[in-house]
Amino acid sequence: MRRMTRRHIVVILDVLTAGLIILAATIAHGGGFIVRFAGIRISFGTPTRALLWLGVAVVVRRALGRGIGPFGIGRAQWRRLAPSSDSFLVRAPEGFWRRTAFASFGMALALAILLHDQLLHMHSVPDLGDPLFSMWRIGWVAHEIVTDPAHLFDANIFYPERLTLTLSDPMILPALTAAPLLALGVHPVLAYNLLFFSGLWLSGIATSLLVERLTGSSRAAFVAGLMYACYSYRFDHYSHLELQMTQWMPLGLLALHLFLSTGRWPHAIALALACVAQLYSSMYYAVFFFVYATVIGIGLLIIHRPPIRRLVLPMATSVTVAALLAIPIARAFAAAQPAKGDRGVDEVTLYSATPIDYLRAHIYSGLWRHRILPAAPERTLFPGAAPLALGAIGLAPPLGAMRLAYTAGLLVSFDGSLGLNGVLYPYLYRWFAPVRGLRAPARFGAIVGLTLSIFAGFGARRVLRWCRSRTCEHAVFAVLIAFVMIDAWPVLTLRPVWTEPPTIYNALKGTPGVILAETPMLDDETGNIPFMYFSLWHWLPMVNGYSGFIPRSYADLRKEMATFPSAEGVAALRKRGVTHVTINCALGYPGCDSLRGEMRYSPYLRLIADTQWQGRPVQLYEFAGSPP
């Protein structure tokens, strides 16, 4: 009988560890189960016990397994299984800035071709919902950062509630980027569309910068950057400006690579700045990127094996810098949390993807919308043929260690998009507080797209290397660009936005203490978005509003307003400090004409402005008295 060696014990412990991980994930996902063995009943109600045994197994394995690779396989054998052909370029290749300039121009030209309909109609948007909401957020931040920055988060909606900018993603950095345009008199719709285009363009450039360092090929990097700039997920969220602001994630990965390769302080600080910039651009992506970058960072630590002591102080400084810069937004959201609460399990589950959702094409896809499954809100995640094909080529063996790290990132981001249907997200929802404020785990799909684009860069490099001549390489490069663009080609439907609000608000200029109530007040809060857009011209407080969270006080007001302009409805408004009421029948809201007639003859209202806008009546009233 062979004697059991230390290597045998380590293999057993590794198998046990893998089994315990699977067991804990199964319990967390399935809700536990009961096993009967030899008449003994064994229950697994929660993953806690499995995790405790997992911790013991890891500690024992660590103590006994020094110098022994996973499952007893030595380092040399692992290298043969996964040849380390990937090498990160720490130094920028010669001609870097010239190539970056050409790539930036080429990216802009390609996007201009893809989005030519939008560029020809820069005062139009896909719908009059979220785009107008984003214009309001941009305008509020640009206005308040100059006039009263101490009350930046106390926006002019849902009066008298405070911290109302925290009810959705405040998009502070994109708004500050657009602020100079607004200050110069650029129309809000034009500023919005320029900012939208910049999100795609800068995301493509940032991805190209990262992939060139990973692959050593500027052409493969351009293909990867263009792919991420026009990735299908973006068009499914064509109305969501903040979800286009992805440029900081590839820049953060670039800084992470440079820091773990060199241990230099500037790269650690750059990583912190990229993470904070993502936080102030899109909070969803900041939270998801933290999880993703942690996985990639662990993989890179295993690859580079840098001296940990050399990294501790720069990394601690980086974390401190990020924490200090995040304090303003963190304090505001923490103060608002008791009123908002967490997203409920049912709501999060609704916007958690399933694997079949990766076969759903967005409504603007010229190639795929009628060929595969139809779109579903937040869960339309088909990557397109180009990312899948080139990504598969990039993932095909021989597979270098760098790509193994990104394979782990792809698995984590894919599982994250499944939300409460996946393995990891239930733990994040339970233990990581920022995740409980997020409604749509399927938005992890943006990071799935980034990872597929990175793999597509490796795939493009492999395809380009098949060429034996420069002519062949030029032709294949052109074909790859065409493949990406044809696959992503959108067929947009756009609506023009009103260039000016109704003139009734001019009557309130210079009037102190004005609080507005805008009618008709619909059951659906999205009906308030046009009123918020009009406030770009006056910034008066209003009891109306729309956001990702709806305050209970507004829901109560809407019920009390059901009989307006009755005495009860007027009293509900006066109780909240309202001084003036508008009615706008040009928005096409039901019941507007009858409501206008009732308001005209109400003893509690006095007409002070009456005009036409878009061919329909719009009126402004002040209170003439209080109900008895």
ABEGO torsion letter per residue (X at the ends): XBBBBAAAAAAAAAAAAAAAAAAAAAAAAAGEBBBBBGGBBBBBABAAAAAAAAAAAAAAAAAAABGBBBGGBBAAAAAAABBBABBBBABBBBGAAAAAAAAAAAAAAAAAAAAAAAAABAABBABABAAAAAAAAAAAAAAAAAABAAAAABBABGOABBGAAAABBAGAAAAAAAAAAAAAGBBAAAAAAAAAAAAAAAAAAAAAAAAAAAAGBAAAAAAAAAAAAABAAAAAAAABAAAABAAAAAAAAAAAAAAAAAGBAAAAAAAAAAAAAAAAABAAAAAAAAAAAAAAAAAAAAAAGBBAAAAAAAAAAAAAAAAAAAAAAAAAAAAAAAAAEBBBAAAAAAABBBAAAAABBBAABAAAAAABBBBBBGABABAEAAAAAAAAAAABOBBBAAAAAAAAAAAAAAAAAAEAABAAAAAAAAABAAAAABABAAAAAAAAAAAAAAAAAAAAAAAAAABABAAAAAAAAAAAAAAAAAAABBBBBBBBBBABBBAAAAAABGBBGBBBBBOBBBABAAAAAAAAAAAAAAGBBBABEBBABBBAAAAAAAAAAAAOABAAAAAAAAAAGBABBBBBAAAGBBGAAAAAAAAAABAABBBABBBBBGGBBBBBBBBAEBBX
